[in-house]
Amino acid sequence: MLRGALDTETGALYQLGVKYFHELYFDQIGADEYRDVLRAMAENFDAWITKAEIRKKIKIKESTLNNAITALKKRHIIVAKPGVFGTYKLPTRSFAVWIKAFTKARQEIPSTTPTAESVSN
């Protein structure tokens, strides 16, 4: 079932990602560490999460985390909570669900999972 969902040509998750999230998840992000931040945030779906909570979920240098958050905010991939420093969320629940499903499928069938390079070709 996962192979059918993530097949690089006909899989449902792949097609959803290409149609709706390709630019956010692949085109605008060049570093896997930045995607790690998104994956950590996706665990909370579209709820607010603090920088400290993100740091607890992933191993990342403080400077890399700072750079990731700055870049993701600037590119409108994450949203900062107005009036509250260091609190962020993904813009939509559907983006979070797709990240979680894509990540789970990648872990379970890594040999068929598209990479950023294969998706952009």
N, CA, C and O atoms as a printed pandas DataFrame, in Angstrom:
     atom_number atom_name residue_name chain_id  residue_number  x_coord  y_coord  z_coord
0              1         N          MET        A               1    0.815   -1.192    0.000
1              2        CA          MET        A               1    0.000    0.000    0.000
2              3         C          MET        A               1    0.860    1.257    0.000
3              4         O          MET        A               1    0.570    2.203   -0.732
4              5         N          LEU        A               2    1.926    1.278    0.821
5              6        CA          LEU        A               2    2.778    2.454    0.858
6              7         C          LEU        A               2    3.477    2.694   -0.473
7              8         O          LEU        A               2    3.650    3.842   -0.880
8              9         N          ARG        A               3    3.874    1.640   -1.146
9             10        CA          ARG        A               3    4.514    1.810   -2.452
10            11         C          ARG        A               3    3.559    2.495   -3.426
11            12         O          ARG        A               3    3.966    3.361   -4.200
12            13         N          GLY        A               4    2.294    2.103   -3.383
13            14        CA          GLY        A               4    1.303    2.730   -4.252
14            15         C          GLY        A               4    1.048    4.181   -3.876
15            16         O          GLY        A               4    0.785    5.022   -4.736
16            17         N          ALA        A               5    1.129    4.462   -2.594
17            18        CA          ALA        A               5    0.906    5.835   -2.139
18            19         C          ALA        A               5    2.066    6.747   -2.466
19            20         O          ALA        A               5    1.870    7.940   -2.695
20            21         N          LEU        A               6    3.281    6.202   -2.493
21            22        CA          LEU        A               6    4.455    7.048   -2.659
22            23         C          LEU        A               6    5.207    6.805   -3.954
23            24         O          LEU        A               6    6.268    7.393   -4.161
24            25         N          ASP        A               7    4.696    5.970   -4.820
25            26        CA          ASP        A               7    5.361    5.726   -6.096
26            27         C          ASP        A               7    5.731    7.058   -6.741
27            28         O          ASP        A               7    4.939    8.001   -6.727
28            29         N          THR        A               8    6.927    7.133   -7.302
29            30        CA          THR        A               8    7.437    8.408   -7.799
30            31         C          THR        A               8    6.755    8.907   -9.061
31            32         O          THR        A               8    7.064   10.004   -9.526
32            33         N          GLU        A               9    5.847    8.143   -9.624
33            34        CA          GLU        A               9    5.133    8.626  -10.803
34            35         C          GLU        A               9    3.628    8.676  -10.581
35            36         O          GLU        A               9    2.965    9.606  -11.039
36            37         N          THR        A              10    3.083    7.682   -9.883
37            38        CA          THR        A              10    1.632    7.599   -9.762
38            39         C          THR        A              10    1.128    7.619   -8.327
39            40         O          THR        A              10   -0.084    7.616   -8.111
40            41         N          GLY        A              11    2.011    7.640   -7.346
41            42        CA          GLY        A              11    1.604    7.591   -5.943
42            43         C          GLY        A              11    0.822    8.811   -5.508
43            44         O          GLY        A              11    1.117    9.935   -5.915
44            45         N          ALA        A              12   -0.184    8.577   -4.673
45            46        CA          ALA        A              12   -1.056    9.649   -4.212
46            47         C          ALA        A              12   -0.304   10.719   -3.424
47            48         O          ALA        A              12   -0.479   11.912   -3.670
48            49         N          LEU        A              13    0.530   10.295   -2.479
49            50        CA          LEU        A              13    1.285   11.278   -1.690
50            51         C          LEU        A              13    2.238   12.070   -2.564
51            52         O          LEU        A              13    2.382   13.283   -2.408
52            53         N          TYR        A              14    2.880   11.378   -3.477
53            54        CA          TYR        A              14    3.793   12.047   -4.388
54            55         C          TYR        A              14    3.038   13.097   -5.209
55            56         O          TYR        A              14    3.499   14.231   -5.342
56            57         N          GLN        A              15    1.888   12.723   -5.755
57            58        CA          GLN        A              15    1.117   13.643   -6.591
58            59         C          GLN        A              15    0.610   14.836   -5.790
59            60         O          GLN        A              15    0.645   15.967   -6.275
60            61         N          LEU        A              16    0.137   14.594   -4.566
61            62        CA          LEU        A              16   -0.288   15.710   -3.716
62            63         C          LEU        A              16    0.875   16.648   -3.422
63            64         O          LEU        A              16    0.745   17.870   -3.488
64            65         N          GLY        A              17    2.011   16.047   -3.097
65            66        CA          GLY        A              17    3.186   16.855   -2.798
66            67         C          GLY        A              17    3.626   17.693   -3.974
67            68         O          GLY        A              17    3.943   18.871   -3.814
68            69         N          VAL        A              18    3.650   17.100   -5.158
69            70        CA          VAL        A              18    4.047   17.840   -6.353
70            71         C          VAL        A              18    3.061   18.960   -6.631
71            72         O          VAL        A              18    3.458   20.072   -6.980
72            73         N          LYS        A              19    1.786   18.673   -6.477
73            74        CA          LYS        A              19    0.770   19.676   -6.810
74            75         C          LYS        A              19    0.719   20.824   -5.803
75            76         O          LYS        A              19    0.665   21.992   -6.189
76            77         N          TYR        A              20    0.736   20.489   -4.515
77            78        CA          TYR        A              20    0.484   21.520   -3.510
78            79         C          TYR        A              20    1.695   21.944   -2.669
79            80         O          TYR        A              20    1.761   23.090   -2.225
80            81         N          PHE        A              21    2.635   21.051   -2.448
81            82        CA          PHE        A              21    3.686   21.352   -1.478
82            83         C          PHE        A              21    5.103   21.324   -2.035
83            84         O          PHE        A              21    6.056   21.582   -1.300
84            85         N          HIS        A              22    5.256   21.020   -3.303
85            86        CA          HIS        A              22    6.585   20.910   -3.912
86            87         C          HIS        A              22    7.418   22.170   -3.666
87            88         O          HIS        A              22    8.564   22.085   -3.226
88            89         N          GLU        A              23    6.852   23.304   -3.946
89            90        CA          GLU        A              23    7.597   24.553   -3.804
90            91         C          GLU        A              23    7.987   24.799   -2.349
91            92         O          GLU        A              23    9.123   25.182   -2.070
92            93         N          LEU        A              24    7.063   24.583   -1.426
93            94        CA          LEU        A              24    7.347   24.816   -0.004
94            95         C          LEU        A              24    8.381   23.852    0.550
95            96         O          LEU        A              24    9.272   24.256    1.297
96            97         N          TYR        A              25    8.269   22.578    0.189
97            98        CA          TYR        A              25    9.088   21.552    0.825
98            99         C          TYR        A              25   10.390   21.270    0.088
99           100         O          TYR        A              25   11.388   20.915    0.716
100          101         N          PHE        A              26   10.399   21.422   -1.217
101          102        CA          PHE        A              26   11.598   21.113   -1.989
102          103         C          PHE        A              26   12.243   22.348   -2.608
103          104         O          PHE        A              26   13.425   22.597   -2.372
104          105         N          ASP        A              27   11.506   23.124   -3.387
105          106        CA          ASP        A              27   12.096   24.229   -4.138
106          107         C          ASP        A              27   12.673   25.327   -3.251
107          108         O          ASP        A              27   13.760   25.841   -3.518
108          109         N          GLN        A              28   11.947   25.683   -2.200
109          110        CA          GLN        A              28   12.377   26.802   -1.367
110          111         C          GLN        A              28   13.337   26.398   -0.250
111          112         O          GLN        A              28   13.841   27.257    0.474
112          113         N          ILE        A              29   13.591   25.112   -0.109
113          114        CA          ILE        A              29   14.463   24.636    0.969
114          115         C          ILE        A              29   15.592   23.817    0.365
115          116         O          ILE        A              29   15.350   22.835   -0.337
116          117         N          GLY        A              30   16.820   24.222    0.637
117          118        CA          GLY        A              30   17.967   23.515    0.110
118          119         C          GLY        A              30   18.640   22.591    1.110
119          120         O          GLY        A              30   19.436   21.735    0.724
120          121         N          ALA        A              31   18.332   22.753    2.387
121          122        CA          ALA        A              31   19.026   21.987    3.424
122          123         C          ALA        A              31   18.073   21.012    4.117
123          124         O          ALA        A              31   16.954   21.371    4.481
124          125         N          ASP        A              32   18.535   19.783    4.290
125          126        CA          ASP        A              32   17.725   18.780    4.984
126          127         C          ASP        A              32   17.449   19.182    6.429
127          128         O          ASP        A              32   16.413   18.809    6.980
128          129         N          GLU        A              33   18.351   19.931    7.050
129          130        CA          GLU        A              33   18.126   20.377    8.429
130          131         C          GLU        A              33   16.883   21.251    8.514
131          132         O          GLU        A              33   16.167   21.209    9.514
132          133         N          TYR        A              34   16.618   22.044    7.479
133          134        CA          TYR        A              34   15.428   22.899    7.461
134          135         C          TYR        A              34   14.178   22.025    7.355
135          136         O          TYR        A              34   13.154   22.321    7.971
136          137         N          ARG        A              35   14.265   20.950    6.575
137          138        CA          ARG        A              35   13.146   20.009    6.485
138          139         C          ARG        A              35   12.953   19.286    7.822
139          140         O          ARG        A              35   11.827   18.952    8.190
140          141         N          ASP        A              36   14.049   19.046    8.545
141          142        CA          ASP        A              36   13.941   18.451    9.882
142          143         C          ASP        A              36   13.100   19.352   10.799
143          144         O          ASP        A              36   12.293   18.864   11.590
144          145         N          VAL        A              37   13.300   20.655   10.682
145          146        CA          VAL        A              37   12.516   21.612   11.477
146          147         C          VAL        A              37   11.037   21.477   11.112
147          148         O          VAL        A              37   10.181   21.441   11.996
148          149         N          LEU        A              38   10.741   21.404    9.830
149          150        CA          LEU        A              38    9.347   21.245    9.394
150          151         C          LEU        A              38    8.756   19.933    9.891
151          152         O          LEU        A              38    7.600   19.889   10.312
152          153         N          ARG        A              39    9.552   18.859    9.843
153          154        CA          ARG        A              39    9.067   17.568   10.328
154          155         C          ARG        A              39    8.768   17.627   11.828
155          156         O          ARG        A              39    7.771   17.070   12.287
156          157         N          ALA        A              40    9.624   18.294   12.581
157          158        CA          ALA        A              40    9.391   18.448   14.024
158          159         C          ALA        A              40    8.121   19.255   14.276
159          160         O          ALA        A              40    7.337   18.929   15.168
160          161         N          MET        A              41    7.926   20.290   13.499
161          162        CA          MET        A              41    6.728   21.112   13.653
162          163         C          MET        A              41    5.474   20.343   13.251
163          164         O          MET        A              41    4.415   20.528   13.851
164          165         N          ALA        A              42    5.584   19.492   12.248
165          166        CA          ALA        A              42    4.432   18.728   11.751
166          167         C          ALA        A              42    3.879   17.770   12.803
167          168         O          ALA        A              42    2.706   17.399   12.743
168          169         N          GLU        A              43    4.700   17.369   13.757
169          170        CA          GLU        A              43    4.222   16.497   14.828
170          171         C          GLU        A              43    3.082   17.158   15.601
171          172         O          GLU        A              43    2.248   16.471   16.189
172          173         N          ASN        A              44    3.047   18.477   15.600
173          174        CA          ASN        A              44    1.990   19.249   16.275
174          175         C          ASN        A              44    0.903   19.690   15.294
175          176         O          ASN        A              44    0.043   20.503   15.636
176          177         N          PHE        A              45    0.946   19.157   14.092
177          178        CA          PHE        A              45    0.039   19.564   13.016
178          179         C          PHE        A              45    0.177   21.072   12.794
179          180         O          PHE        A              45    1.283   21.543   12.530
180          181         N          ASP        A              46   -0.905   21.839   12.893
181          182        CA          ASP        A              46   -0.801   23.277   12.666
182          183         C          ASP        A              46   -0.931   24.073   13.969
183          184         O          ASP        A              46   -1.312   25.244   13.961
184          185         N          ALA        A              47   -0.606   23.412   15.091
185          186        CA          ALA        A              47   -0.628   24.089   16.390
186          187         C          ALA        A              47    0.682   24.842   16.601
187          188         O          ALA        A              47    1.698   24.534   15.978
188          189         N          TRP        A              48    0.642   25.815   17.476
189          190        CA          TRP        A              48    1.836   26.593   17.797
190          191         C          TRP        A              48    2.863   25.717   18.499
191          192         O          TRP        A              48    2.511   24.853   19.303
192          193         N          ILE        A              49    4.132   25.948   18.190
193          194        CA          ILE        A              49    5.239   25.217   18.805
194          195         C          ILE        A              49    6.370   26.212   19.065
195          196         O          ILE        A              49    6.632   27.099   18.253
196          197         N          THR        A              50    7.028   26.051   20.203
197          198        CA          THR        A              50    8.115   26.968   20.527
198          199         C          THR        A              50    9.435   26.476   19.939
199          200         O          THR        A              50    9.599   25.301   19.609
200          201         N          LYS        A              51   10.341   27.392   19.825
201          202        CA          LYS        A              51   11.685   27.049   19.353
202          203         C          LYS        A              51   12.324   26.022   20.285
203          204         O          LYS        A              51   13.012   25.111   19.824
204          205         N          ALA        A              52   12.104   26.161   21.582
205          206        CA          ALA        A              52   12.649   25.204   22.557
206          207         C          ALA        A              52   12.082   23.805   22.328
207          208         O          ALA        A              52   12.805   22.818   22.462
208          209         N          GLU        A              53   10.793   23.707   21.984
209          210        CA          GLU        A              53   10.187   22.402   21.716
210          211         C          GLU        A              53   10.768   21.784   20.440
211          212         O          GLU        A              53   10.995   20.575   20.380
212          213         N          ILE        A              54   11.003   22.603   19.442
213          214        CA          ILE        A              54   11.621   22.113   18.199
214          215         C          ILE        A              54   13.010   21.569   18.511
215          216         O          ILE        A              54   13.382   20.487   18.057
216          217         N          ARG        A              55   13.763   22.326   19.286
217          218        CA          ARG        A              55   15.126   21.939   19.653
218          219         C          ARG        A              55   15.152   20.595   20.379
219          220         O          ARG        A              55   16.085   19.815   20.190
220          221         N          LYS        A              56   14.145   20.314   21.203
221          222        CA          LYS        A              56   14.067   19.045   21.930
222          223         C          LYS        A              56   13.779   17.874   20.990
223          224         O          LYS        A              56   14.198   16.749   21.261
224          225         N          LYS        A              57   13.072   18.126   19.899
225          226        CA          LYS        A              57   12.653   17.055   18.990
226          227         C          LYS        A              57   13.733   16.642   18.002
227          228         O          LYS        A              57   13.734   15.504   17.531
228          229         N          ILE        A              58   14.652   17.546   17.680
229          230        CA          ILE        A              58   15.683   17.232   16.684
230          231         C          ILE        A              58   17.053   17.660   17.177
231          232         O          ILE        A              58   17.190   18.594   17.967
232          233         N          LYS        A              59   18.061   16.953   16.688
233          234        CA          LYS        A              59   19.444   17.345   16.981
234          235         C          LYS        A              59   19.861   18.319   15.894
235          236         O          LYS        A              59   19.949   17.962   14.720
236          237         N          ILE        A              60   20.114   19.549   16.300
237          238        CA          ILE        A              60   20.464   20.595   15.355
238          239         C          ILE        A              60   21.272   21.656   16.086
239          240         O          ILE        A              60   20.994   21.968   17.244
240          241         N          LYS        A              61   22.250   22.197   15.422
241          242        CA          LYS        A              61   23.029   23.281   16.012
242          243         C          LYS        A              61   22.120   24.488   16.212
243          244         O          LYS        A              61   21.205   24.730   15.426
244          245         N          GLU        A              62   22.384   25.231   17.264
245          246        CA          GLU        A              62   21.580   26.419   17.553
246          247         C          GLU        A              62   21.610   27.405   16.390
247          248         O          GLU        A              62   20.578   27.969   16.027
248          249         N          SER        A              63   22.772   27.610   15.813
249          250        CA          SER        A              63   22.872   28.552   14.687
250          251         C          SER        A              63   22.094   28.063   13.473
251          252         O          SER        A              63   21.493   28.864   12.757
252          253         N          THR        A              64   22.102   26.749   13.235
253          254        CA          THR        A              64   21.348   26.187   12.117
254          255         C          THR        A              64   19.850   26.323   12.365
255          256         O          THR        A              64   19.096   26.633   11.442
256          257         N          LEU        A              65   19.415   26.097   13.594
257          258        CA          LEU        A              65   18.005   26.264   13.939
258          259         C          LEU        A              65   17.585   27.715   13.737
259          260         O          LEU        A              65   16.528   27.987   13.167
260          261         N          ASN        A              66   18.405   28.634   14.202
261          262        CA          ASN        A              66   18.099   30.065   14.014
262          263         C          ASN        A              66   17.997   30.412   12.534
263          264         O          ASN        A              66   17.067   31.101   12.114
264          265         N          ASN        A              67   18.956   29.932   11.747
265          266        CA          ASN        A              67   18.942   30.209   10.307
266          267         C          ASN        A              67   17.719   29.584    9.639
267          268         O          ASN        A              67   17.101   30.195    8.767
268          269         N          ALA        A              68   17.374   28.367   10.053
269          270        CA          ALA        A              68   16.220   27.685    9.479
270          271         C          ALA        A              68   14.937   28.460    9.764
271          272         O          ALA        A              68   14.138   28.701    8.859
272          273         N          ILE        A              69   14.746   28.843   11.005
273          274        CA          ILE        A              69   13.533   29.577   11.373
274          275         C          ILE        A              69   13.457   30.898   10.620
275          276         O          ILE        A              69   12.399   31.263   10.107
276          277         N          THR        A              70   14.565   31.608   10.553
277          278        CA          THR        A              70   14.586   32.878    9.823
278          279         C          THR        A              70   14.227   32.671    8.358
279          280         O          THR        A              70   13.395   33.396    7.812
280          281         N          ALA        A              71   14.848   31.688    7.724
281          282        CA          ALA        A              71   14.584   31.434    6.299
282          283         C          ALA        A              71   13.155   30.957    6.070
283          284         O          ALA        A              71   12.500   31.402    5.127
284          285         N          LEU        A              72   12.665   30.062    6.914
285          286        CA          LEU        A              72   11.312   29.531    6.744
286          287         C          LEU        A              72   10.256   30.621    6.952
287          288         O          LEU        A              72    9.236   30.632    6.262
288          289         N          LYS        A              73   10.492   31.529    7.892
289          290        CA          LYS        A              73    9.569   32.657    8.083
290          291         C          LYS        A              73    9.610   33.592    6.875
291          292         O          LYS        A              73    8.570   34.009    6.365
292          293         N          LYS        A              74   10.805   33.913    6.430
293          294        CA          LYS        A              74   10.973   34.843    5.306
294          295         C          LYS        A              74   10.293   34.315    4.045
295          296         O          LYS        A              74    9.747   35.087    3.257
296          297         N          ARG        A              75   10.331   32.992    3.859
297          298        CA          ARG        A              75    9.743   32.368    2.667
298          299         C          ARG        A              75    8.272   32.003    2.868
299          300         O          ARG        A              75    7.658   31.387    1.997
300          301         N          HIS        A              76    7.708   32.381    4.015
301          302        CA          HIS        A              76    6.301   32.134    4.341
302          303         C          HIS        A              76    5.956   30.642    4.383
303          304         O          HIS        A              76    4.843   30.239    4.046
304          305         N          ILE        A              77    6.931   29.833    4.802
305          306        CA          ILE        A              77    6.720   28.397    4.948
306          307         C          ILE        A              77    6.239   28.088    6.365
307          308         O          ILE        A              77    5.522   27.111    6.583
308          309         N          ILE        A              78    6.633   28.920    7.321
309          310        CA          ILE        A              78    6.099   28.844    8.679
310          311         C          ILE        A              78    5.583   30.225    9.059
311          312         O          ILE        A              78    5.920   31.228    8.430
312          313         N          VAL        A              79    4.761   30.253   10.100
313          314        CA          VAL        A              79    4.143   31.488   10.561
314          315         C          VAL        A              79    4.591   31.744   11.999
315          316         O          VAL        A              79    4.562   30.845   12.840
316          317         N          ALA        A              80    5.007   32.983   12.269
317          318        CA          ALA        A              80    5.356   33.370   13.642
318          319         C          ALA        A              80    4.097   33.840   14.358
319          320         O          ALA        A              80    3.249   34.515   13.773
320          321         N          LYS        A              81    3.987   33.475   15.628
321          322        CA          LYS        A              81    2.822   33.898   16.415
322          323         C          LYS        A              81    2.941   35.388   16.726
323          324         O          LYS        A              81    3.931   35.824   17.314
324          325         N          PRO        A              82    1.945   36.163   16.337
325          326        CA          PRO        A              82    2.011   37.610   16.580
326          327         C          PRO        A              82    2.135   37.930   18.066
327          328         O          PRO        A              82    1.381   37.420   18.894
328          329         N          GLY        A              83    3.087   38.771   18.379
329          330        CA          GLY        A              83    3.273   39.229   19.742
330          331         C          GLY        A              83    3.950   38.251   20.686
331          332         O          GLY        A              83    4.122   38.553   21.867
332          333         N          VAL        A              84    4.341   37.074   20.183
333          334        CA          VAL        A              84    4.982   36.067   21.036
334          335         C          VAL        A              84    6.289   35.646   20.368
335          336         O          VAL        A              84    6.280   35.038   19.298
336          337         N          PHE        A              85    7.395   35.969   20.998
337          338        CA          PHE        A              85    8.700   35.638   20.449
338          339         C          PHE        A              85    8.967   34.137   20.550
339          340         O          PHE        A              85    8.695   33.520   21.580
340          341         N          GLY        A              86    9.502   33.552   19.470
341          342        CA          GLY        A              86    9.944   32.165   19.498
342          343         C          GLY        A              86    8.848   31.115   19.395
343          344         O          GLY        A              86    9.055   29.974   19.806
344          345         N          THR        A              87    7.697   31.471   18.862
345          346        CA          THR        A              87    6.594   30.525   18.715
346          347         C          THR        A              87    6.121   30.546   17.266
347          348         O          THR        A              87    5.889   31.610   16.691
348          349         N          TYR        A              88    5.980   29.349   16.683
349          350        CA          TYR        A              88    5.717   29.231   15.249
350          351         C          TYR        A              88    4.720   28.110   14.975
351          352         O          TYR        A              88    4.415   27.304   15.854
352          353         N          LYS        A              89    4.219   28.073   13.741
353          354        CA          LYS        A              89    3.370   26.967   13.304
354          355         C          LYS        A              89    3.465   26.832   11.792
355          356         O          LYS        A              89    3.911   27.741   11.091
356          357         N          LEU        A              90    3.036   25.680   11.316
357          358        CA          LEU        A              90    2.917   25.476    9.877
358          359         C          LEU        A              90    1.663   26.205    9.415
359          360         O          LEU        A              90    0.716   26.350   10.188
360          361         N          PRO        A              91    1.642   26.661    8.181
361          362        CA          PRO        A              91    0.510   27.476    7.727
362          363         C          PRO        A              91   -0.816   26.726    7.615
363          364         O          PRO        A              91   -1.879   27.330    7.762
364          365         N          THR        A              92   -0.767   25.417    7.358
365          366        CA          THR        A              92   -2.011   24.653    7.226
366          367         C          THR        A              92   -1.845   23.255    7.817
367          368         O          THR        A              92   -0.743   22.708    7.860
368          369         N          ARG        A              93   -2.950   22.697    8.265
369          370        CA          ARG        A              93   -2.953   21.328    8.771
370          371         C          ARG        A              93   -2.644   20.347    7.637
371          372         O          ARG        A              93   -1.977   19.337    7.860
372          373         N          SER        A              94   -3.119   20.633    6.434
373          374        CA          SER        A              94   -2.878   19.715    5.314
374          375         C          SER        A              94   -1.389   19.604    5.002
375          376         O          SER        A              94   -0.914   18.522    4.656
376          377         N          PHE        A              95   -0.648   20.697    5.118
377          378        CA          PHE        A              95    0.800   20.657    4.912
378          379         C          PHE        A              95    1.440   19.766    5.974
379          380         O          PHE        A              95    2.319   18.963    5.662
380          381         N          ALA        A              96    1.011   19.903    7.205
381          382        CA          ALA        A              96    1.548   19.082    8.295
382          383         C          ALA        A              96    1.236   17.605    8.082
383          384         O          ALA        A              96    2.106   16.754    8.266
384          385         N          VAL        A              97    0.011   17.298    7.699
385          386        CA          VAL        A              97   -0.379   15.908    7.470
386          387         C          VAL        A              97    0.442   15.320    6.329
387          388         O          VAL        A              97    0.899   14.180    6.418
388          389         N          TRP        A              98    0.633   16.082    5.265
389          390        CA          TRP        A              98    1.435   15.594    4.138
390          391         C          TRP        A              98    2.881   15.341    4.569
391          392         O          TRP        A              98    3.455   14.313    4.212
392          393         N          ILE        A              99    3.476   16.258    5.329
393          394        CA          ILE        A              99    4.852   16.071    5.807
394          395         C          ILE        A              99    4.944   14.787    6.628
395          396         O          ILE        A              99    5.858   13.985    6.431
396          397         N          LYS        A             100    4.004   14.592    7.545
397          398        CA          LYS        A             100    4.019   13.398    8.388
398          399         C          LYS        A             100    3.873   12.128    7.556
399          400         O          LYS        A             100    4.605   11.162    7.775
400          401         N          ALA        A             101    2.953   12.115    6.618
401          402        CA          ALA        A             101    2.733   10.924    5.783
402          403         C          ALA        A             101    3.930   10.670    4.878
403          404         O          ALA        A             101    4.367    9.529    4.729
404          405         N          PHE        A             102    4.454   11.716    4.282
405          406        CA          PHE        A             102    5.614   11.600    3.398
406          407         C          PHE        A             102    6.813   11.061    4.168
407          408         O          PHE        A             102    7.528   10.187    3.677
408          409         N          THR        A             103    7.031   11.578    5.370
409          410        CA          THR        A             103    8.150   11.148    6.209
410          411         C          THR        A             103    7.982    9.687    6.630
411          412         O          THR        A             103    8.937    8.913    6.577
412          413         N          LYS        A             104    6.785    9.312    7.045
413          414        CA          LYS        A             104    6.531    7.927    7.468
414          415         C          LYS        A             104    6.747    6.965    6.305
415          416         O          LYS        A             104    7.369    5.916    6.470
416          417         N          ALA        A             105    6.243    7.315    5.152
417          418        CA          ALA        A             105    6.418    6.454    3.984
418          419         C          ALA        A             105    7.886    6.356    3.604
419          420         O          ALA        A             105    8.354    5.283    3.223
420          421         N          ARG        A             106    8.606    7.440    3.698
421          422        CA          ARG        A             106   10.041    7.441    3.397
422          423         C          ARG        A             106   10.802    6.522    4.320
423          424         O          ARG        A             106   11.733    5.839    3.894
424          425         N          GLN        A             107   10.413    6.499    5.589
425          426        CA          GLN        A             107   11.084    5.637    6.563
426          427         C          GLN        A             107   10.776    4.172    6.305
427          428         O          GLN        A             107   11.629    3.309    6.513
428          429         N          GLU        A             108    9.565    3.890    5.855
429          430        CA          GLU        A             108    9.151    2.505    5.664
430          431         C          GLU        A             108    9.590    1.927    4.328
431          432         O          GLU        A             108    9.856    0.729    4.230
432          433         N          ILE        A             109    9.668    2.761    3.302
433          434        CA          ILE        A             109   10.103    2.272    1.992
434          435         C          ILE        A             109   11.089    3.258    1.367
435          436         O          ILE        A             109   10.783    3.878    0.349
436          437         N          PRO        A             110   12.262    3.406    1.968
437          438        CA          PRO        A             110   13.224    4.410    1.507
438          439         C          PRO        A             110   13.695    4.221    0.074
439          440         O          PRO        A             110   14.076    5.200   -0.569
440          441         N          SER        A             111   13.683    3.013   -0.446
441          442        CA          SER        A             111   14.207    2.790   -1.791
442          443         C          SER        A             111   13.326    3.380   -2.878
443          444         O          SER        A             111   13.804    3.600   -3.991
444          445         N          THR        A             112   12.053    3.644   -2.596
445          446        CA          THR        A             112   11.163    4.196   -3.610
446          447         C          THR        A             112   10.777    5.638   -3.342
447          448         O          THR        A             112    9.982    6.221   -4.080
448          449         N          THR        A             113   11.331    6.209   -2.301
449          450        CA          THR        A             113   10.952    7.564   -1.935
450          451         C          THR        A             113   11.696    8.568   -2.807
451          452         O          THR        A             113   12.914    8.477   -2.962
452          453         N          PRO        A             114   10.970    9.518   -3.374
453          454        CA          PRO        A             114   11.633   10.535   -4.172
454          455         C          PRO        A             114   12.476   11.454   -3.312
455          456         O          PRO        A             114   12.140   11.740   -2.163
456          457         N          THR        A             115   13.559   11.907   -3.879
457          458        CA          THR        A             115   14.409   12.890   -3.228
458          459         C          THR        A             115   14.060   14.251   -3.807
459          460         O          THR        A             115   13.313   14.344   -4.781
460          461         N          ALA        A             116   14.596   15.299   -3.212
461          462        CA          ALA        A             116   14.354   16.635   -3.740
462          463         C          ALA        A             116   14.826   16.716   -5.191
463          464         O          ALA        A             116   14.202   17.385   -6.014
464          465         N          GLU        A             117   15.925   16.036   -5.499
465          466        CA          GLU        A             117   16.456   16.072   -6.864
466          467         C          GLU        A             117   15.533   15.367   -7.845
467          468         O          GLU        A             117   15.296   15.866   -8.946
468          469         N          SER        A             118   15.011   14.212   -7.454
469          470        CA          SER        A             118   14.152   13.472   -8.387
470          471         C          SER        A             118   12.806   14.148   -8.573
471          472         O          SER        A             118   12.201   14.038   -9.640
472          473         N          VAL        A             119   12.324   14.852   -7.543
473          474        CA          VAL        A             119   11.043   15.547   -7.654
474          475         C          VAL        A             119   11.168   16.750   -8.563
475          476         O          VAL        A             119   10.228   17.068   -9.292
476          477         N          SER        A             120   12.304   17.427   -8.541
477          478        CA          SER        A             120   12.454   18.641   -9.329
478          479         C          SER        A             120   12.796   18.354  -10.779
479          480         O          SER        A             120   12.760   19.266  -11.605
480          481         N          ASN        A             121   13.124   17.125  -11.110
481          482        CA          ASN        A             121   13.461   16.773  -12.508
482          483         C          ASN        A             121   12.241   16.413  -13.301
483          484         O          ASN        A             121   12.346   16.095  -14.485
